[in-house]
Amino acid sequence: MAELMRELFAPEPEQWGLRGDPWVWEAMRSRLAETPVPSSREAAERLLKDTFRSIVGVDVTADPLPEGSQQVYREEFAHGGMSSGYVDVAEWQRRLIPLLVSRAGASAAVSIPDTHQVGAHSDVIRAEHAGAFEAAWREMAEQCHDTVAPEATYQAWLAHFTINRLGPLHVVREVDFGARYLGPAAAAHFRPVGNLMVDMLVLRQPIVHLPRRAALGARDLPDGAPNPRSGLSRLADFSVITELKVSATQRDGLDYGEVVRDFRKLSVILDAAEKAHPGSPLPAAYVGVFANADKPRLNFGLLQRKLRGADLRSDVLMAAFDSATGDVSFESAAG
């Protein structure tokens, strides 16, 4: 975990809004170079927003931003070229400051027990992407809590909020891991043995090469042993894997057994990742439980008891939202 604020500014983001943005990034890095990273995510966010306001002169805590302040010109950041000197304040509010905040709180956000932290302390990418996913989950809870739509729509919304933070080529949906390639012990949980789709994944690098499973065995593709015909061959490329369950889509409420099966699915995929890619960092794993139906209400206490009684890994986390309380949480499925 970063100890000084300057460490949060490397690497630079892959995309900027306007030409003044990299200069603001460098000015903030210099201003905060010797400042220790605050102990809480909230304190880090306040510090970053206060620093941005001091440098750019716009308060990004205002939502929505006042008219005329979404993009501002600052002469000290004008170094030539179209849009030189212009700062995309909306982009800082929407993506760049949340990116820095996610880096500041990465270690606390991931919360993975030491027994499964394969290279976690040095895996900045996974920590950053897990933080971006958690920020996207909070945004979906804030904006979509009173909606009723098909589950696929919620999956698209979650992908959208994640893309806003990481860019479109980091986020993919409906990747098939192929249950038959997990081995007999794991495949027994997923009968009939066949497709094993995961709702949304985040790629460590923005390089998408994920053809349909029927094509994964082609010799000219980069997917190698030991599972050339399933998503398992790409596990080392993923930083986050997620499933999503939404209570408002179910007339009779969420099936607790179905939710447990999603946790088991990610558990066996992580088991396979350890075997297929020993020594590589594991992806952060989340099952999102979006409880936004008033009747019947999801009983989180009962769900946790069922999860504790199942054979699950402790590093599969529940991303939970309970509309009854407005609470958002990220906790281990194993309790």
N, C-alpha and C positions, 0 to 999 in steps of 0.2 A: 504494500500500500504506500502511496506517495506520502512523504513527510513534509515537503515544502510545496507551496502552491505552484511554483514554476514547473514542477514535474507534471502537473496536470495538462500543460500546454503542448506536450509531445506525445504522439505525433500530431501534426496539424490535421484539420479535417480535410477530406478529399474534395469537398465542394465549398465554394464561398457564395455569398449573395452578390455583393458589389465589390469594386476594386479597393475600396477603403477598408474592407473587413480584415484582410490580413494584417494591416497596419494597426488596427485596433487590437487584434489578437496579440501582436508583439508588444504593444504599449501596456496591455493588461499583464502580460507575462513579466515584463520588466518591473512594473509597479509592485507586483506581488511576489517577486523572486525569492525574497528571504522570509516571507510570511509562512508560518506553519499552517498546514491544512487543519481547519477546525475539526473538532471531534464529532460533530453531528452534520448530517446532510443539510439540515435547515440553516445552520450557521454558515456553511460553505456557500449556500445559495445567496444568502443575504450579503456576504462579503463580495461575491462576484457581481451581483446586481449593483451594489453601491459603487464598486470600482468602475463598472461600465458607465454609470451615471456621471461619475467624476470626470471620466475621460471623454465621453461623447456628449454629455449634457442632456440625456434623455432618460427618464425613469421607466425602466422596462417592467416594473411591477404593475403598471397600469394596463388593464386588459378589458376592452380593446385599447390599443394605443390611440392617443388623440389624433385627429385629422392633421396631416402634414408632418407627423413625426415618424411615420413608417420608414421613410428614407430621408436621411439628412446629410448635408454637405459640411465637411470639416476641412478647412484649408490645409491644416498640418498633415493630413493624410492624402493630399493630392500629389501624386508622383508621376503623372502622365497617363494618357490613354482614356478611352471612353469610360465614363462613369467614375473617373479618378476623383478621389476625395469623398465619394458618396458612401455612406455606411447604411447597410440594410438592417435597420433596427428590428424590423419584424422577424428577420432571419435569426438575429441574436436572441430574441425573445422565444422563438419557436424551437430553434435547434441548437445553436452554438452554446448558449449558457446552459441549457439542460445537458448538453454533452459534457461540459466541464463539471457540472454538478454530479453527473453519473460517475465520472472518474473519481471525484472526491469521496463519494460514498460507496465505491465499488466493493470494497472488502466486506462492509456491513451488509450491502444489498444482496450479495450472492449467498452468504450464510451457509456454506457447504461444510459439513464436518470434515475434520482432518483425515479420517480414514479414506476419503474419496477425493482429496485435494491433490490430484496428480498434476503437479506443476502449477497449481492455482495461484501461488504468490507471484509468479513471474508471468502469468497469462493475462496481460493487460487487455488484450482484445476481448477475451471472454467476459472479463469483469465489466468492461465498457459496454458491451452489447447486452449483458444481463441488466445493467442499469438502464439502458435505453428501452429494453422490453418492459421493465417495471414502470418506467415513466409513461410508456404508451398505455399500459394497463390502467394506470391512474387516470389518464386522460379519457380513456374509453368509459371508465366508471363515471367520470364527471359529466361527459356529454351524452352518453347513451343509456343511462340508468333507467329512464322512464320510457324506453322504446320497446316495441314488440315486433320482432322480425324473424325470418328464418335463421337458423344457426349459421348457415353459410354467410349471411349478411354480417353477422357479428364477427365472423372470422375475417371477412374482408375489411371491416372497420379496424380490427386489431392490427391487421397487416398494414393498413393505411397509416395509422398512428406510429407504427414502428418504422415504416419507410420514411416518414417525415423526419425522423431522427438519424437514420443511417443511410438513406438513399435506396432507390428501387432495386438495385442489383445485389443488395445484401439479403433481401427477403424473398423466400420462395414458399409455396404452399403445396400441399398434397403430394409429399414425397413418399414413395412406396419402399419400405424396408424389406418386404418379402419375408413373411413369417417362416416359410419353408427353409430359409437360409439361417435361421437363428439357432438351429439345433433342436433335437427332439424334446429336451426338457422345456425349452421356452415355447416351442411351437405348440405344445400341448395346451397352452393357455389360449390359443387363437385358432380354433377350429370353426369351419373348415380351413385347413392350412392354405394360405394364399396371400392375398393383399394384406399389408399392414401399413396403412396410410397414417402419416402424421400431419396434423392440421397446418402448422406453420413452422418454418425453420429459418434461422439466421446464419448466413455464410460468413466465415471468418474473413474472407476476402471477396470483393465484388466480382467473382468469376463464376458465372452460372453455366453449368454443363450437366444438366439433369434430364436426360431423355426419359421417355416412358420405360417402365421396367422391361417390356418386351424387347427394347432395343439395347438394353444395358450390356448384353453379352457380345455385342459387336467388337471385333478385334481391334478396330481402329479408334476405339474410345479409350480415354485415360483411366477408366475404372479398373483397378487391378485386383489381384488376389487379396483376401481369400473368398470374396463374395462378388464376383464380377457382374452378377445379374440382380443385385439388390442395392438399396440405399445404404446398406452396411459398408459398402466399399467407399462411400463418401463421408463416413462418420467423422473422420479427422478434419473435414472441411467445415464442420458445423460448430458454431459457438453457442447457439441456443436452440433447443427443440421444445415444442409446445403442443398441447392439446387444449381444447376449449369445450366447456359445457355451459349451457345457458338455460336457466330455469324457465324463463318466459316463453321458450319455444315448446315446452312440454305441458300438455293439457293437464296431466295428472301429476305434474312435478317431476323433478329429476329422479331417475332410477339410481339409487345409491350403488347398486351393484355395477351399473354401467360406468359410473364415475370411478369406482375402484379398478375396473378393468383398464381405464385409461392410465391410471397410475402404474398398474402392473406393466402395461405396454411400454411406458418409458423406462421402467426399471429394467426390463429384459433387454431393451435396446442399449442402455448404458452398460449392462453386463457384457453384451456383445462388443461394445466399443472397447472395453478394457482388454478383451481377448484379441480383437482384430488389430488394435493399434496400441500395443503396450508402450507405456512411457509418454503417450500423447495426452494433452489435457482433454478431459471429458467436456462435452457441451453442458451448459447449464440447462436443467430440465424443469419445466413448469407444466402443471395441469391447471388451467384457468377455470375456476368455478364462479360463474357470474350469476349470482342469486338476485334476480330482479323481478320475481313474481311474488305478489302479496299472498296469494292463495293458490296452491298450498305452499307454505313457507318451507324453505330448506332448513333442516335442523343440522347446523354445522357440528354440534356436539356429537350427534349420532354418526355423522359422516366420519369424524375423526376417530371414533371408536372402531368403526368398520375398517378404516385405513390401518389403524394400529394392529388389527387382527389379521391383516393380509401380509403376504411376503413381499415387502417393498423395500427399496433402497431409501436410506435417509436423505440422500441428496436429490431426490425428486421433490420439488417444492410445490405447494399449493398457492397459486395466485388467486386470492379470494376477494370477492366484493359482495357485501351484504347490504341490499338497498334498505332494509329495515333500520339499520344503524348508520349507514353511509360509510362503514369501515372498509378500508383496503388493507390487506395483509399478505405477507409472503412467509409461509411456514413449512417446515418439513412434514412430509406425509407420514413419516414414522413417529411423529410427536416428540 
